[in-house]
């Protein structure tokens, strides 16, 4: 099964994804965590500004979809944390992955700005940084996620959220 966590930068995808991975791995050892930023680094697709333009983002998204499909064919569970701005990628996943569960991590944009360390949204909103999703690259919320979690409020513990996602994902396919 692939659990695909979608959301804007600073939404909490990686934090929730890591907790979900830990819980799932404890009961099913054939579980891996994929983070979009880590895949960019592995393939050195984060070295220039064009990597974050639409074409670069599509290349990275396609790469991640294919990695997830490869792992899925080996019956390896995947927690994938990805911005996921292309609806066609999500549609591809629904067709090509054996069990696909899509989670949208929703956060009000003003909260994302508050969470930012000043390295992303602030310079983008001032026009000093280009190719930032939801500033100069549009973000369209997913059309039909399996689960929506609103992460606008501050929280320290994501164990309950991760457990809820895992329970819902398993219930969908079992």
C-alpha positions as CSV (number, residue, x, y, z in Angstrom):
1,X,0.0,0.0,0.0
2,X,1.1,3.6,-0.7
3,X,0.0,6.3,1.6
4,X,0.5,9.6,-0.3
5,X,0.7,12.7,2.0
6,X,0.0,15.9,0.1
7,X,0.4,19.5,1.3
8,X,2.1,22.8,0.8
9,X,5.6,23.4,2.2
10,X,5.5,23.7,6.0
11,X,2.2,21.8,6.2
12,X,3.6,19.0,8.3
13,X,3.8,16.3,5.7
14,X,7.2,15.0,6.8
15,X,6.5,15.2,10.5
16,X,3.2,13.3,10.1
17,X,4.8,11.0,7.6
18,X,7.7,10.0,9.9
19,X,5.3,9.2,12.7
20,X,3.1,7.2,10.4
21,X,6.2,5.4,9.1
22,X,7.3,4.5,12.6
23,X,3.9,3.1,13.6
24,X,3.5,1.1,10.4
25,X,7.0,-0.2,10.4
26,X,6.5,-1.5,14.0
27,X,3.7,-3.8,12.8
28,X,4.8,-4.4,9.2
29,X,8.6,-4.3,8.6
30,X,8.2,-4.0,4.8
31,X,7.5,-0.3,5.1
32,X,9.6,2.6,3.8
33,X,9.5,6.4,3.9
34,X,9.9,8.5,0.8
35,X,10.3,12.3,1.2
36,X,10.2,14.4,-2.0
37,X,13.0,16.6,-0.8
38,X,15.2,13.6,-0.1
39,X,14.5,12.2,-3.6
40,X,15.6,15.5,-5.0
41,X,18.8,15.4,-3.1
42,X,19.5,11.7,-4.0
43,X,19.1,12.5,-7.7
44,X,20.9,15.9,-7.3
45,X,17.7,17.5,-8.7
46,X,17.9,20.4,-6.2
47,X,21.0,22.1,-7.4
48,X,19.6,25.0,-9.5
49,X,16.5,27.2,-9.7
50,X,15.1,25.3,-12.7
51,X,14.8,22.2,-10.6
52,X,11.9,23.9,-8.9
53,X,10.2,25.3,-12.0
54,X,7.2,23.4,-13.3
55,X,9.2,21.1,-15.6
56,X,11.6,20.2,-12.8
57,X,8.8,19.6,-10.4
58,X,7.1,17.4,-12.9
59,X,10.3,15.4,-13.5
60,X,10.6,14.9,-9.7
61,X,6.9,14.0,-9.3
62,X,7.1,11.4,-12.1
63,X,10.3,9.9,-10.6
64,X,8.6,9.6,-7.2
65,X,5.5,8.0,-8.8
66,X,7.7,5.4,-10.5
67,X,9.7,4.7,-7.4
68,X,6.4,4.1,-5.5
69,X,5.1,1.8,-8.2
70,X,8.4,-0.2,-8.1
71,X,8.2,-0.6,-4.4
72,X,4.4,-1.4,-4.6
73,X,5.1,-4.3,-7.1
74,X,7.5,-5.7,-4.5
75,X,4.7,-5.5,-1.8
76,X,6.6,-2.9,0.1
77,X,4.4,-0.4,2.0
78,X,5.3,3.3,1.3
79,X,4.6,6.5,3.2
80,X,5.3,9.2,0.6
81,X,5.5,12.9,1.7
82,X,5.3,15.1,-1.4
83,X,3.9,18.5,-2.3
84,X,2.1,16.8,-5.3
85,X,0.9,19.7,-7.4
86,X,0.0,17.6,-10.5
87,X,-3.5,16.0,-10.4
88,X,-2.4,13.8,-13.3
89,X,0.3,12.2,-11.0
90,X,-2.4,11.4,-8.4
91,X,-4.7,10.0,-11.1
92,X,-1.7,7.8,-12.4
93,X,-1.2,6.6,-8.8
94,X,-4.9,5.5,-8.5
95,X,-4.6,3.5,-11.7
96,X,-1.1,2.0,-11.3
97,X,-0.7,1.4,-7.6
98,X,-2.3,-1.7,-6.1
99,X,-3.5,0.2,-3.0
100,X,-3.3,4.0,-3.0
101,X,-4.5,6.1,-0.1
102,X,-4.3,9.9,-0.5
103,X,-4.1,12.2,2.4
104,X,-4.3,16.0,2.1
105,X,-2.6,17.9,4.9
106,X,-4.6,21.2,4.8
107,X,-3.2,24.3,6.4
108,X,-4.3,27.9,6.1
109,X,-1.7,29.8,4.1
110,X,-1.2,32.5,6.8
111,X,-0.3,29.6,9.2
112,X,2.3,28.3,6.7
113,X,3.9,31.8,6.6
114,X,4.0,31.9,10.4
115,X,5.7,28.5,10.4
116,X,8.3,29.5,7.9
117,X,11.8,30.2,9.1
118,X,12.1,33.1,6.6
119,X,13.7,31.0,3.9
120,X,10.8,30.3,1.6
121,X,7.5,32.2,1.8
122,X,8.9,35.6,2.9
123,X,11.4,36.0,0.1
124,X,8.9,34.5,-2.4
125,X,6.2,37.0,-1.4
126,X,8.8,39.8,-1.8
127,X,9.7,38.6,-5.3
128,X,13.2,37.6,-4.3
129,X,12.6,33.8,-4.7
130,X,10.9,32.2,-7.7
131,X,9.1,28.9,-8.3
132,X,7.5,28.7,-4.9
133,X,4.2,26.8,-4.9
134,X,1.2,28.8,-3.8
135,X,3.1,32.0,-4.5
136,X,4.1,32.1,-8.2
137,X,3.2,28.4,-9.0
138,X,-0.4,27.6,-8.4
139,X,-1.5,24.9,-6.0
140,X,-4.8,23.2,-6.6
141,X,-6.1,21.1,-3.7
142,X,-6.5,17.5,-4.6
143,X,-9.8,16.6,-6.3
144,X,-10.7,13.6,-4.2
145,X,-8.4,12.7,-1.4
146,X,-9.2,9.7,0.8
147,X,-8.7,11.7,3.9
148,X,-8.2,15.4,4.8
149,X,-6.4,16.4,7.9
150,X,-6.4,20.1,8.9
151,X,-3.1,20.9,10.5
152,X,-3.5,24.6,11.0
153,X,-3.4,24.5,14.8
154,X,-0.1,24.0,16.6
155,X,0.5,20.6,18.1
156,X,3.4,18.6,19.5
157,X,2.2,15.1,19.2
158,X,1.2,13.5,15.9
159,X,0.8,9.9,17.1
160,X,-3.0,10.1,17.1
161,X,-3.1,11.6,13.6
162,X,-0.7,9.0,12.2
163,X,-2.7,6.2,13.9
164,X,-6.0,7.6,12.4
165,X,-4.4,7.7,8.9
166,X,-3.1,4.2,9.1
167,X,-6.4,2.9,10.4
168,X,-8.4,4.6,7.6
169,X,-5.9,3.4,5.0
170,X,-6.1,-0.2,6.1
171,X,-9.9,-0.1,6.4
172,X,-10.1,1.0,2.8
173,X,-8.3,-2.1,1.5
174,X,-9.0,-4.8,4.0
